[in-house]
Amino acid sequence: MSNGIANFIQWVMTMPTDNDARTATYSPGLDGVLAGETALCHVDEGEGGLRYRGYAVSDLAGRARFEEVAYLLFFGKLPTRSELQDFTTQFAAGCMLPGPVEAFLGVVPPGAHPMDILRTSVSLLGMADPDASDCSHDANLRKAIRLMGQIPLVIATAYRLINGKAPVRPQADLSFAENILYLLTDRRDGETTKAMAQVLDVSLTLYAEHEFNASTFSARVTASTMTDMHSAITSAIGTLKGPLHGGANEAVAEMFCEIETAERAEQWVRESLAKKQRIMGFGHRVLKKGDSRSAIIQQHAESLGRICYDHRWYEIAATIDRVVQQEKGLYPNLDFYTAVAYLLMGIPRELYTPVFVCSRITGWCAHVIEQQDHNRLIRPRALYTGPAAREYLPFDLRS
Ligand code: CMC
């Protein structure tokens, strides 16, 4: 063998393989990285907007009931009337809490955040689920439908017990959104309640799914080890809780309440920006030119304000929106005007992120099913930034 060929073989053998972290491009925060495939949802900053399984969310919101959207995410098609009927009967039947979960809700530490209560409850629900560790497609669907019924009940029961109120059961004649409003606020009848439930339904549709956001990604990473669905959902709840993700809707409402009046809003935002503080409910990792869901919920929040004869929250929000766009070029995300709508509905502030879960549970479960149906373990590489290789020294030789 000539020297040239030998050198070439030597060079090829020392080349990093595709599997080597040195060959990969690194993007902090995985910004712009395609981390997997999905048939569930397409996020498009352009005219396409957000689509669930091909349907524009702007077409679904307010026209399809949230239950139809959940069916679409789980089964891949919009339901016929009878399929929807079967589906609602199925999750209504699963709308009960096993003994250990009820017992836990009776003893949660005072002051516990509802997202922490929910995270632990879902973990407990997993221990009591009849399909617990079965990761087959059908078992995962059954678990997803049960979770969709159980989650609002966990949130409402915990909240009511903590506040000295008797737990109530979901009502068979109410829709999913109407039941959430009833369980959390006792509202059931009347035109205003009907209008509130319609807006809540819209917000649930908008919150249902958003491809590889942080909580969904953590659910998929967990699911990719072929562990059980409840473990994946527990990971997702812990991830959603953070103020940079789902916790933002609660943080936005806190900001509105601190500002109190529209007259104070402009100065408040300018001072916060001068102090380099982040304004909650603005910005998005992917949607840099604006969040199409925000315009939809904004319109509903404004009209709900008119129905409730209460314009205060919308006016505060609109002022903040104007100043932040002007000063930072940042647009409101879905959490911003949703907080206006939830304030008008009288939903307790600490339950805003749990209400987000009532909706996103559908997207999470659909992703867990999709991941486990076509699984490959998610295991990326890291760029090493630590010390260079060094030798172990026994105690006597260390300084
Ligand atoms: N207010 C003020 N400045 C902001 C904001 C904001 N809301 N968002 C981003 N910036 C600034 C940030 O300070 C930084 O400025 P500089 O370059 O001078 O340091 C620049 O914009 C880029 O920030 P980033 O954190 O690198 O941007 P990102 O794309 O990684 O962040 C985000 C996305 C959602 C974490 C961020 O916009 C944010 O913290 N927003 C407020 C929290 C929020 O509303 N979260 C809900 C997100 S959408 C729904 C969901 O996922 O649940």
Residues whose N, C-alpha, C, O or C-beta is under 5 A from the ligand:
A	BS01	CMC	P243 L244 H245 G246 A248 Q277 R278 I279 M280 G281 F282 G283 H284 R285 N333
